Amino acid sequence: LDPIDEVAALIAATVHDVDHPGRTNSFLCNAGSELAILYNDTAVLESHHAALAFQLTTRDDKCNIFKNMER
């Protein structure tokens, strides 16, 4: 693997289930959880994992893997 692929795999493995509540998407939707409401019952956990990963990486300049990217 190239170094960039290794970094991508490490990030993906790290954030794959970050802050997982131990319940399924269906459970969260049926229970009317705050996450289900926030993500409109669509890919609730996947959306939460991705959003939290972005928040965590952009919070600290040392961890911000996006800081040198252009929009």
Secondary structure, 3 states (H helix, E strand, C coil): CCHHHHHHHHHHHHHCCCCCCCCCHHHHHHCCCHHHHHCCCCCHHHHHHHHHHHHHHHHCCCCCCCCCCCC
